[in-house]
Amino acid sequence: MIGEIAGLIAAIAFVALVGFLAVPLIKLGKVFDAATESLEEITEHTLPILDESATAVTSANVQLAKVDTVTTSAAEVSQNISALTGIYSATFGGPLVKVAAFSYGVRKAVGSAFSKVKGGPR
């Protein structure tokens, strides 16, 4: 009979232990459920943001391609202006310097001739 009472006490203690351990397990299950719901909500809000980000990046790439085209065109215009300036300088610059030098020489010669006619240095 003592063995039966000891067995009964052991069984009651085991049931109490299982009941004592069941409470944290139930709470842990609720935590997992809440974490699952939070993850689902985050996923629901994140996917549209990712789609919008992909659209924004695509739009930015298109705009960058347009800017690249404009920059390339501006560089070509700059090169053309530089070439045109070189041609202008070569075509008109040399003769203008020669004309200026010639006119300076003529002024000096005429001035020297007039100073000799008037009789004094100028």
Rosetta blueprint (number, residue, H / E / L):
1 M L
2 I H
3 G H
4 E H
5 I H
6 A H
7 G H
8 L H
9 I H
10 A H
11 A H
12 I H
13 A H
14 F H
15 V H
16 A H
17 L H
18 V H
19 G H
20 F H
21 L H
22 A H
23 V H
24 P H
25 L H
26 I H
27 K H
28 L H
29 G H
30 K H
31 V H
32 F H
33 D H
34 A H
35 A H
36 T H
37 E H
38 S H
39 L H
40 E H
41 E H
42 I H
43 T H
44 E H
45 H H
46 T H
47 L H
48 P H
49 I H
50 L H
51 D H
52 E H
53 S H
54 A H
55 T H
56 A H
57 V H
58 T H
59 S H
60 A H
61 N H
62 V H
63 Q H
64 L H
65 A H
66 K H
67 V H
68 D H
69 T H
70 V H
71 T H
72 T H
73 S H
74 A H
75 A H
76 E H
77 V H
78 S H
79 Q H
80 N H
81 I H
82 S H
83 A H
84 L H
85 T H
86 G H
87 I H
88 Y H
89 S H
90 A H
91 T H
92 F H
93 G H
94 G H
95 P H
96 L H
97 V H
98 K H
99 V H
100 A H
101 A H
102 F H
103 S H
104 Y H
105 G H
106 V H
107 R H
108 K H
109 A H
110 V H
111 G H
112 S H
113 A H
114 F H
115 S H
116 K H
117 V H
118 K H
119 G L
120 G L
121 P L
122 R L
